[in-house]
Amino acid sequence: MNLVDKQVIQNKMSKRLVKNQFMNKLFFSATAFGIVVLIVLLYRVLSEGIGHLDWGFLTNFASRFPEEAGIKAAIVGSLWLMAVTAPVSLLLGIGTAIYLEEYASRNKFTRFIQMNISNLAGVPSIVFGLLGLTVFVRLLEMGRSIMAGGLTMSLLILPIIVVSSQEAIRAIPKNQYEASFAMGATKWQTVRRVVLPAAIPGILTGGILALSRAIGETAPLLMIGALSFIAYLPENVWSGFTVLPIQIFNWTGRPQEEFHLVASTGIIVLLVILLFMNSIAVIIRNKFSKRF
Amino acid sequence: MAVNVKDMMKKNKSNRLLLRFSEKAAPTIFLLCAIISVLTTIGITLTLLMETITFFNRVSFIDFITGTKWWPFGENPSFGILPLISGTLSITVIAMAVAIPIGLASAVYLSEFASPHIRKIVKPILEILAGIPTIVYGFFALTFVTPMLQNVIPSLPVFNALSPGIVVGVMIIPMIASLSEDAMSSVPNDMREGALAMGSTRLEVALKVVVPAALSGIIASFVLGISRAIGETMIVAVAAGATPKLSLDVTESIQTMTGYIVQVTLGDASYGSTTYYSIYAVGMTLFVFTLLMNLLSQYISRRFKEEY
């Protein structure tokens, strides 16, 4: 006796299996779409911009003539900006993370700070620009300076650094603390000698990724009033400045086709810097992160 | 080597004062760091509020939220924000039309179909895509996507809503993909295995078991994506043009709220003029919109979370 009619099952099954196969391919193509876009984008930028990329481009100031236009002021400006943003945002971010993870008691105030940070992460960057323009540039009379831009950027990436540092600290197992306390160490000694050394690779990885976001960010600095045509190098943190993305924005906005090619070259430089920072982050993550 | 224990104890004692001080000071210093973030929020709210109030002393609030004409320059300026909102809305709708299907499909693929090997290759690529600065996307929209669209729609002007909308969508894909994938990965394997054991295909497991179970996280990622699209600045500033228009025709040049703020800062609206204060009113509107979206996203993922 044949309890199961194989033919019927096969008929019913095959439709579902075909559908399964088809949707599998469809989902795969959706995933591939993102990859294709990335390849097209990189190919376009490289093929247009590589011709202009030479030593002169890196060492010339901006110019009215596309062939002479260079990116020196922007590169130096971005470095100056990082020199302000990195220490301020890292110190504040790590401090906040240590407070929230190690010292804060679980009360309403702590929850408020935590919620506040996650909401700050969702505020559009241009709103941070408005804050910087009003508070740093006008109220504190810093002018359109590197200091004003750097502080604005620090506040912008602060939530990212706090969250990633918190995760790094939380990943340290409890027995590390207990061992330290058992040896008679105080809270602060434990934080300084056990927690921080163990968490520093994770903190640095998150910090570098946050800084690479700051290097690519344009809108807040446009608000601060970073200039796009600068033919001098900044002397100190109170100088006016320009940065890579703003220089690229300026070239993109010009009607002449040649400047679009120059913009591509600028994008190559920016992407190379980002790639460099990201690889450092990956190396730190892979090499120094401890597994407990 | 002989260690003099007495000396060590003495040294320890003299260190103790410093130790006790740093022990007390450390939490206070860290608390101050934490308060900076709260101050930032207060600072944003206060600056926006103060300058917006100045603006509303000159322009009536009702005109602002119901006016259909945004013409801030020249004589007889008119400040009705609806055209800017409609511009922002068109960009957001186009972006989400691109980002939601592709992002969700990528998430389903990565979480339910892909082998670990493929996942290992694809996820870093999506991360790279997420890390590309928005100005680069803006350049891409203006110099590649717009000309490409012009091949299809010959009448398309250089500045339009369609091209930046699509590119904003592309920018958001990695975010929706990775957040939705996180939500799906946290669905326990027993549920998948149960469904598979009942004879489901992988597709049926994905669509009828995993996606419904992870729905709160998925929807939350959509809402966050909308918030990102509303606040996106550089892509629209580069490729969408600067003509505030109350229309839903995506082939026209439009202006978003963010685009307007950039336009004013680039131009020479003198400090103290009504045009200058208008960027704060627009910024306030933008801030309120994105804040509501973020809160909604948090609410959804907390309220409708299914626990297993």
Interface residues (C-beta under 8 A of the other chain):
Chain A: R16 L17 K19 N20 M23 N24 L26 F27 F28 A30 T31 F33 G34 I35 V37 L38 V40 L41 R44 V45 E48 L91 L92 G93 I94 G95 T96 I98 Y99 L100 E102 Y103 A104 F112 I113 M115 N116 I117 S118 N119 L120 G122 V123 P124 S125 I126 V127 F128 G129 L130 L131 L133 T134 V135 R138 L155 L158 P159 V162 T186 K187 W188 Q189 V191 L209 S212 R213 I215 G216 E217 T218 A219 L222 M223 G225 P245 I248 F249 T252 G253 H260 A263 S264 I267 L270 L271 L274 N278
Chain B: L19 S22 E23 A26 P27 I29 F30 L31 L32 C33 A34 I35 I36 S37 V38 T40 T41 G43 I44 T47 L48 E51 P101 I102 A105 S106 V108 Y109 L110 F113 A114 V122 I125 L126 I128 L129 G131 I132 P133 T134 I135 V136 G138 F139 F140 L142 T143 F144 V170 I173 P174 A177 T201 R202 L203 E204 L224 S227 I230 G231 E232 T233 M234 A237 V238 T258 I261 V262 T265 L266 Y271 I279 Y280 G283 L286 F287 T290 L291 M293 N294 L295 Q298
